Amino acid sequence: MTRVAGIDCGTNSIRLLVADVHPETGELVELDRRMTIVRLGQGVDKTGRLAPEALERTFAACRAYAEVIKDLGAEKLRFVATSASRDAENRADFVNGVVEILGVEPEVITGDQEAAFSFTGATGELHGDDRRLVVDIGGGSTEFVVGNRHVEAARSVDIGCVRLTERHVRHDPPTAEEAEAIRADVRAALDLAAETVPIGTAETLVGLAGSVTTVAAIALGLPEYDSEKIHHARISAAQVAEVVERLLASTHAERAAIPVIHPGRVDVIIAGALVLREIVERVGAREVVVSEHDILDGIALSVA
């Protein structure tokens, strides 16, 4: 077994996984998994730049993660950065800061690479020969990947819970017009994804990342966030729709009072849930298989 660390820095959150991985079998034993909401993508859709305060929040999390990596004695580290840092004019500031703190250069990966990592991490434990559509709803982008053991087709499109919230939401809760504007963007992005990925041909829909797991936790009625109960839960299309309607009718304070919603996700969960519902309806899925394992697990496996 090789002890490795993987960091996934997205638009909304930065996450760390330290694990022992068998390089041949792909067996992964998790030692530490944590997430910090840093909102690196704050304002990027509008300004094209990473905000100084967003960079400092991210660097503070990196310093904390450096201590964990050192304490657990990880032999290798891979730092992957996704949508926000792909889009930013001043991404050199981000890269230089990460190198100074962690000693590795963040890899600003393409959407297709992001999709491949997500697929590997999400489907490693799933059995059977069914074709799967893996959907990773992030803060700035969403990845669509179809395949079974290997990726057949993948596409990343620029819809995510942070990007869509910043672009369209001005009221709390969002007006019907704002919600419809989000849906319209998602439908257009689905048309774009469908040009590359046969999204309607898969037998199983697998959903990843915080928007999906939060919707699942609400649908399951959990008193607190429990990753073991959420991992591989099956949430029906009707349950997804019910959660979306509940969120659309709720104020910020009411959402903050739902114990399974992370405080850093309260203001963007409506957009994330709307993305999920539009996908479910578009592909005609009866249910979503929810995975707690995602791009972070794929990164760790790639290191080993």
C-alpha positions in Angstrom: 0.0 0.0 0.0 1.2 3.5 -0.8 0.1 6.4 1.5 -1.0 9.3 -0.7 -2.8 12.6 -0.4 -5.1 14.2 -3.0 -6.5 17.7 -2.9 -9.4 18.8 -5.0 -9.8 22.6 -5.2 -13.1 23.6 -6.8 -15.2 26.7 -7.2 -16.9 26.4 -3.8 -14.8 24.0 -1.7 -11.4 22.6 -1.2 -11.1 19.0 -0.1 -8.4 16.7 1.2 -8.2 12.9 1.1 -5.3 11.0 2.7 -5.5 7.2 2.0 -3.5 4.0 1.7 -3.9 2.8 -1.8 -2.9 -0.5 -3.4 -1.5 0.6 -6.8 -2.5 -2.7 -8.6 -5.9 -3.5 -7.2 -7.1 0.0 -6.6 -8.1 -0.8 -3.0 -8.3 2.4 -1.1 -8.3 2.7 2.7 -9.3 6.2 3.8 -7.4 7.8 6.7 -8.6 11.3 6.6 -11.2 13.1 4.4 -12.2 16.7 5.0 -13.8 19.6 3.3 -13.6 23.4 3.7 -15.9 25.9 2.0 -13.6 28.6 0.6 -15.6 30.0 -2.3 -12.5 30.4 -4.5 -14.8 31.2 -7.4 -16.4 34.2 -5.7 -17.1 36.7 -8.5 -15.1 34.9 -11.2 -18.1 34.6 -13.6 -18.4 38.4 -13.5 -14.9 39.7 -13.1 -12.7 36.9 -14.6 -10.4 37.2 -11.6 -9.9 35.4 -8.3 -10.7 37.8 -5.4 -8.0 38.5 -2.9 -10.2 37.4 0.0 -11.1 34.2 -1.8 -7.4 33.4 -2.3 -6.6 34.0 1.4 -9.4 31.7 2.5 -8.1 29.0 0.2 -4.5 29.5 1.3 -5.6 29.2 5.0 -7.2 25.8 4.2 -4.0 24.7 2.4 -2.0 25.5 5.5 -4.3 23.4 7.6 -4.1 20.6 5.1 -0.3 20.7 5.0 -0.3 19.9 8.7 -2.6 16.9 8.2 -0.5 15.6 5.3 2.7 15.9 7.4 1.2 14.3 10.5 -0.1 11.3 8.5 3.1 10.9 6.6 1.7 10.8 3.0 4.5 9.9 0.5 2.9 11.6 -2.5 0.6 14.6 -3.0 -1.4 15.6 -6.1 -3.3 18.9 -6.1 -5.9 19.3 -8.7 -7.7 22.6 -9.4 -10.9 22.8 -11.4 -13.4 25.3 -12.8 -12.7 28.6 -11.1 -8.9 28.5 -11.5 -9.3 27.5 -15.2 -11.3 30.7 -15.8 -9.3 33.2 -13.8 -6.9 35.8 -15.4 -4.8 35.9 -12.2 -4.5 32.1 -11.7 -0.7 32.6 -11.4 -1.3 34.1 -7.9 -3.2 31.0 -6.9 -0.5 28.7 -8.3 2.3 30.5 -6.6 0.5 30.5 -3.2 -0.1 26.8 -3.3 3.5 26.0 -4.3 4.7 28.1 -1.4 2.5 26.3 1.1 2.4 22.7 -0.1 5.4 22.4 -2.3 3.5 21.1 -5.3 2.1 23.0 -8.3 -1.7 22.7 -8.6 -2.7 21.0 -11.9 -5.3 23.1 -13.5 -7.0 20.2 -15.3 -9.4 20.3 -18.2 -13.0 19.5 -17.9 -12.5 16.2 -19.6 -9.7 15.2 -17.1 -12.0 16.3 -14.3 -14.7 14.0 -15.7 -12.4 11.0 -15.9 -11.2 11.4 -12.3 -14.9 11.7 -11.2 -15.9 8.6 -13.1 -13.0 6.5 -11.7 -13.7 7.6 -8.1 -17.5 7.2 -8.3 -17.7 3.8 -10.0 -14.8 1.9 -8.5 -17.0 0.1 -6.0 -20.0 -0.4 -8.3 -20.6 -3.8 -9.8 -22.4 -5.0 -12.9 -22.3 -4.3 -16.6 -24.8 -1.5 -16.8 -23.9 1.7 -18.6 -23.6 4.6 -16.1 -24.0 8.3 -16.5 -21.9 9.9 -13.8 -22.9 13.6 -13.1 -20.6 15.7 -10.9 -22.4 19.0 -10.0 -19.7 21.5 -8.9 -19.6 25.1 -8.0 -18.6 26.4 -11.4 -19.1 23.4 -13.8 -20.8 20.1 -14.1 -19.2 17.0 -15.6 -21.1 14.3 -17.6 -19.4 11.0 -18.1 -20.9 7.8 -19.7 -19.2 4.4 -19.4 -19.0 1.2 -17.5 -15.4 0.2 -16.4 -14.0 2.9 -18.7 -15.0 6.3 -19.9 -16.8 6.2 -23.2 -17.6 9.9 -23.5 -17.2 13.0 -21.3 -18.1 16.6 -21.3 -17.8 19.5 -18.9 -20.2 22.4 -19.1 -20.2 25.7 -17.3 -23.1 25.3 -15.0 -22.6 25.0 -11.2 -24.3 26.1 -8.0 -22.1 29.1 -7.4 -22.0 30.3 -11.0 -25.8 30.0 -11.5 -26.5 31.6 -8.1 -24.3 34.6 -8.8 -25.6 34.9 -12.3 -29.3 34.9 -11.6 -30.4 35.1 -7.9 -31.2 38.5 -6.5 -34.0 37.6 -4.1 -34.5 35.2 -1.1 -36.1 32.9 -1.9 -35.5 33.2 -5.6 -38.4 34.5 -7.7 -40.1 32.2 -10.2 -38.4 34.2 -12.9 -34.9 33.6 -11.3 -35.5 29.9 -10.9 -36.7 29.7 -14.6 -33.5 31.5 -15.7 -31.4 28.9 -13.9 -33.4 26.1 -15.5 -33.0 27.7 -18.9 -29.2 27.8 -18.5 -29.1 24.2 -17.4 -31.2 23.1 -20.3 -28.9 24.9 -22.8 -25.9 23.2 -21.1 -27.6 19.8 -21.3 -28.1 20.4 -25.0 -24.3 21.1 -25.3 -23.4 18.1 -23.2 -25.6 15.9 -25.4 -23.6 16.8 -28.5 -20.7 14.8 -27.0 -22.2 12.5 -24.4 -25.2 10.2 -25.1 -26.7 11.2 -21.8 -30.0 9.5 -22.4 -28.6 6.0 -23.1 -27.3 5.0 -19.6 -29.2 2.6 -17.4 -27.9 4.1 -14.1 -27.6 7.7 -13.1 -24.8 8.3 -10.5 -24.7 11.7 -8.8 -21.7 13.2 -7.1 -20.6 16.2 -5.0 -22.1 18.5 -2.4 -25.3 19.5 -4.1 -26.3 15.9 -4.8 -25.3 14.6 -1.4 -27.1 17.4 0.4 -30.3 16.8 -1.6 -30.0 13.1 -0.7 -29.5 13.9 3.0 -32.7 16.1 3.0 -34.7 13.5 1.1 -33.6 10.8 3.6 -34.7 13.0 6.5 -31.4 12.7 8.3 -31.0 14.6 11.6 -27.4 15.2 10.8 -25.1 14.7 7.8 -24.1 11.0 7.7 -21.8 10.1 4.8 -22.3 6.3 5.4 -26.0 6.5 5.1 -25.8 8.8 2.1 -23.1 6.8 0.2 -24.9 4.6 -2.4 -28.3 5.7 -1.3 -31.0 5.6 -4.0 -33.1 8.8 -4.2 -36.2 8.7 -6.5 -37.0 11.3 -9.1 -40.0 12.2 -7.0 -37.9 12.8 -3.9 -35.5 15.0 -5.9 -38.5 17.1 -7.1 -40.0 17.3 -3.5 -36.7 18.6 -2.1 -36.3 21.2 -4.9 -39.8 22.5 -4.2 -39.1 22.7 -0.5 -35.9 24.6 -1.1 -37.5 27.0 -3.6 -40.0 28.0 -0.9 -37.5 28.5 1.8 -35.6 31.6 3.1 -31.9 31.7 3.9 -32.7 31.3 7.6 -35.0 28.3 7.0 -32.4 26.6 4.9 -29.7 27.4 7.5 -31.9 25.6 10.0 -31.8 22.3 8.1 -29.0 20.5 9.9 -27.7 18.6 6.9 -26.9 21.7 4.8 -23.4 22.9 5.3 -23.3 26.6 6.3 -21.2 27.4 3.2 -23.8 25.8 1.0 -26.9 27.5 2.3 -26.9 30.2 -0.3 -26.2 28.0 -3.4 -28.0 24.8 -2.7 -31.2 25.9 -4.5 -29.3 26.3 -7.8 -27.4 23.0 -7.3 -30.7 21.2 -6.6 -32.3 22.7 -9.7 -29.4 21.4 -11.8 -29.9 17.9 -10.4 -33.7 18.0 -11.1 -33.2 19.2 -14.7 -30.7 16.4 -15.3 -33.0 13.7 -13.8 -35.9 14.9 -15.9 -33.9 15.2 -19.1 -32.5 11.7 -18.9 -35.7 10.1 -17.6 -34.1 8.6 -14.6 -36.3 6.9 -12.0 -33.7 7.4 -9.3 -30.2 8.7 -8.6 -27.5 6.5 -7.0 -25.6 8.9 -4.7 -21.9 8.5 -4.3 -19.7 10.1 -1.6 -16.7 8.9 -3.6 -15.9 11.2 -6.5 -13.0 13.2 -8.1 -11.1 13.1 -4.9 -10.9 9.3 -4.8 -10.0 9.3 -8.5 -7.1 11.7 -7.8 -5.8 9.6 -4.9 -6.0 6.4 -7.1 -4.1 8.3 -9.9 -1.3 9.2 -7.5 -0.7 5.6 -6.5 
